[in-house]
C-alpha cells in the first residue's frame, strides 16, 4: 500500500469497521509520519496501525527514528513486511 496508506484512506477503513494502516515509509521523514499519525487520529476515533516495511537498500531509512515516533504517538498496532530484521540498524 506504499503511497496510498495515508490518513484519509486509513481513517476511512477504520471508520468503516476495518483496521486502517498508515505506511511509515510513504512519509519522507519520521516527523512527517508523526504529522500523518496526528492527522489520522483527528479523522477517526477507531483503532489504526502503522506498517514498517524492511527492504534491502544501499541506504537504509532511519528505521529507529520511525519506530520511536510510532512509540511516542502511542500507536498500538504495528505491522511489518519485507525482511526479518533482527535489529533496526
One Martini backbone bead per residue (centre of mass of N, CA, C, O) as a GRO file, in nm:
protein
   89
    1UNK     BB    1   0.052   0.066   0.011
    2UNK     BB    2   0.225   0.248  -0.119
    3UNK     BB    3   0.111   0.590  -0.128
    4UNK     BB    4  -0.193   0.508   0.022
    5UNK     BB    5  -0.110   0.495   0.338
    6UNK     BB    6  -0.308   0.723   0.453
    7UNK     BB    7  -0.521   0.897   0.645
    8UNK     BB    8  -0.776   0.885   0.466
    9UNK     BB    9  -0.778   0.574   0.430
   10UNK     BB   10  -0.734   0.469   0.717
   11UNK     BB   11  -0.982   0.614   0.842
   12UNK     BB   12  -1.198   0.491   0.658
   13UNK     BB   13  -1.151   0.200   0.738
   14UNK     BB   14  -1.199   0.236   1.042
   15UNK     BB   15  -1.488   0.367   1.015
   16UNK     BB   16  -1.589   0.084   0.862
   17UNK     BB   17  -1.439  -0.155   1.066
   18UNK     BB   18  -1.151  -0.160   1.016
   19UNK     BB   19  -0.789  -0.163   0.967
   20UNK     BB   20  -0.605   0.094   0.946
   21UNK     BB   21  -0.305   0.180   0.741
   22UNK     BB   22  -0.002   0.315   0.774
   23UNK     BB   23   0.281   0.416   0.583
   24UNK     BB   24   0.579   0.513   0.681
   25UNK     BB   25   0.751   0.535   0.395
   26UNK     BB   26   0.566   0.756   0.268
   27UNK     BB   27   0.718   0.921   0.460
   28UNK     BB   28   1.007   1.109   0.445
   29UNK     BB   29   0.977   1.140   0.764
   30UNK     BB   30   0.924   1.100   1.091
   31UNK     BB   31   0.770   1.373   1.125
   32UNK     BB   32   0.564   1.310   0.902
   33UNK     BB   33   0.445   1.070   1.047
   34UNK     BB   34   0.340   1.221   1.288
   35UNK     BB   35   0.142   1.399   1.129
   36UNK     BB   36  -0.023   1.156   1.015
   37UNK     BB   37  -0.116   1.044   1.284
   38UNK     BB   38  -0.263   1.298   1.377
   39UNK     BB   39  -0.453   1.312   1.137
   40UNK     BB   40  -0.587   1.036   1.178
   41UNK     BB   41  -0.691   1.091   1.467
   42UNK     BB   42  -0.882   1.328   1.361
   43UNK     BB   43  -1.051   1.115   1.159
   44UNK     BB   44  -1.040   0.902   1.408
   45UNK     BB   45  -1.150   0.679   1.692
   46UNK     BB   46  -1.025   0.441   1.573
   47UNK     BB   47  -0.833   0.199   1.505
   48UNK     BB   48  -0.480   0.199   1.408
   49UNK     BB   49  -0.192   0.158   1.198
   50UNK     BB   50   0.157   0.069   1.125
   51UNK     BB   51   0.382   0.035   0.863
   52UNK     BB   52   0.686  -0.165   0.831
   53UNK     BB   53   0.932  -0.171   0.578
   54UNK     BB   54   1.185  -0.424   0.504
   55UNK     BB   55   1.443  -0.342   0.281
   56UNK     BB   56   1.676  -0.356   0.069
   57UNK     BB   57   1.961  -0.122   0.096
   58UNK     BB   58   2.210   0.107   0.073
   59UNK     BB   59   2.002   0.316   0.215
   60UNK     BB   60   1.865   0.332   0.503
   61UNK     BB   61   1.623   0.404   0.677
   62UNK     BB   62   1.514   0.555   0.984
   63UNK     BB   63   1.384   0.323   1.172
   64UNK     BB   64   1.418   0.418   1.465
   65UNK     BB   65   1.268   0.689   1.427
   66UNK     BB   66   1.001   0.573   1.338
   67UNK     BB   67   0.955   0.398   1.591
   68UNK     BB   68   0.959   0.629   1.796
   69UNK     BB   69   0.708   0.771   1.693
   70UNK     BB   70   0.511   0.540   1.736
   71UNK     BB   71   0.553   0.532   2.040
   72UNK     BB   72   0.498   0.832   2.116
   73UNK     BB   73   0.196   0.812   1.973
   74UNK     BB   74   0.057   0.529   2.064
   75UNK     BB   75   0.073   0.301   1.872
   76UNK     BB   76  -0.067  -0.037   1.888
   77UNK     BB   77  -0.020  -0.100   1.573
   78UNK     BB   78   0.223  -0.317   1.408
   79UNK     BB   79   0.329  -0.373   1.076
   80UNK     BB   80   0.521  -0.605   0.889
   81UNK     BB   81   0.762  -0.608   0.612
   82UNK     BB   82   0.981  -0.824   0.462
   83UNK     BB   83   1.238  -0.840   0.636
   84UNK     BB   84   1.413  -1.002   0.897
   85UNK     BB   85   1.484  -0.796   1.156
   86UNK     BB   86   1.696  -0.789   1.434
   87UNK     BB   87   1.749  -0.493   1.366
   88UNK     BB   88   1.729  -0.130   1.309
   89UNK     BB   89   2.046  -0.104   1.159
   0.00000   0.00000   0.00000
